[in-house]
Amino acid sequence: AENEPIHLTLKDPTIPVTVNLATYAGPEARYCPAAVYEFVKTETNEDRLQINAQNCVHCKTCDIKDPLQNIVWVTPEGGDGPNYPNM
């Protein structure tokens, strides 16, 4: 639901830009199947990670694939997980 609490947070908000973007070319923007993570420019032309939690399909890929385990993924309100109707 759009009004549920955000279930994706970062342990250290500086790591995505200073480490992951600089060293690994920002894997967050590629491993999420729902485009939850994207790097955007600020008004001062600096990169920052934007989390679009409303797009999350609750697959937990980000928690597993994050190279430094900086993303904290908690079970969404209601306990919903991925829904794969074709399986």
C-alpha positions as CSV (number, residue, x, y, z in Angstrom):
1,A,0.0,0.0,0.0
2,E,1.2,3.5,-0.7
3,N,0.6,4.7,2.9
4,E,2.5,1.9,4.7
5,P,5.8,2.7,6.5
6,I,9.0,2.6,4.4
7,H,10.6,-0.8,4.8
8,L,13.8,0.0,3.0
9,T,16.5,2.0,4.8
10,L,20.3,2.4,4.7
11,K,22.6,1.8,7.6
12,D,25.0,4.5,6.2
13,P,23.5,6.9,3.6
14,T,26.9,7.9,2.3
15,I,28.0,4.4,1.2
16,P,25.9,4.2,-2.0
17,V,27.6,7.2,-3.6
18,T,31.1,7.2,-1.9
19,V,31.7,3.4,-2.3
20,N,29.1,1.6,-4.4
21,L,28.9,4.2,-7.2
22,A,32.6,5.1,-7.1
23,T,33.8,1.5,-7.0
24,Y,31.1,-0.7,-8.5
25,A,29.3,1.8,-10.8
26,G,26.1,1.8,-8.6
27,P,24.8,-1.7,-8.6
28,E,21.7,-0.7,-6.7
29,A,20.3,0.8,-9.9
30,R,20.8,-2.5,-11.7
31,Y,20.0,-5.4,-9.4
32,C,16.5,-4.3,-8.4
33,P,13.9,-5.7,-10.8
34,A,11.5,-2.9,-9.9
35,A,13.8,0.1,-10.3
36,V,13.4,1.0,-6.6
37,Y,17.0,2.5,-6.4
38,E,18.2,5.2,-8.7
39,F,21.0,7.7,-8.7
40,V,19.9,11.3,-9.3
41,K,21.7,14.6,-9.3
42,T,21.1,17.2,-6.6
43,E,20.9,20.9,-7.3
44,T,24.7,21.1,-6.8
45,N,25.2,18.4,-9.4
46,E,26.2,15.8,-6.9
47,D,25.0,12.2,-7.0
48,R,22.6,10.8,-4.4
49,L,20.7,7.5,-4.1
50,Q,16.9,7.9,-4.3
51,I,14.8,5.1,-2.9
52,N,11.4,4.7,-4.6
53,A,10.0,2.3,-2.0
54,Q,6.5,2.5,-3.5
55,N,7.9,0.5,-6.5
56,C,9.1,-2.4,-4.3
57,V,7.9,-5.9,-5.2
58,H,9.2,-7.3,-1.9
59,C,11.7,-9.7,-3.5
60,K,14.5,-8.9,-1.1
61,T,17.1,-8.9,-3.9
62,C,18.5,-5.6,-2.7
63,D,19.2,-7.0,0.8
64,I,21.0,-10.1,-0.7
65,K,22.9,-8.4,-3.5
66,D,24.2,-5.2,-1.8
67,P,28.0,-5.5,-1.8
68,L,28.4,-3.9,1.7
69,Q,25.1,-5.1,3.2
70,N,24.1,-1.5,3.7
71,I,20.4,-1.9,2.8
72,V,18.1,-2.8,5.6
73,W,15.1,-4.7,4.3
74,V,12.3,-5.4,6.8
75,T,9.1,-7.3,6.2
76,P,6.6,-4.9,4.8
77,E,3.5,-4.1,6.8
78,G,1.0,-6.9,6.4
79,G,3.8,-9.4,5.7
80,D,3.2,-9.4,2.0
81,G,5.9,-10.9,-0.2
82,P,6.4,-11.3,-3.9
83,N,3.4,-12.5,-5.9
84,Y,4.2,-14.7,-8.9
85,P,0.9,-15.6,-10.5
86,N,2.5,-17.7,-13.2
87,M,4.2,-20.2,-10.9
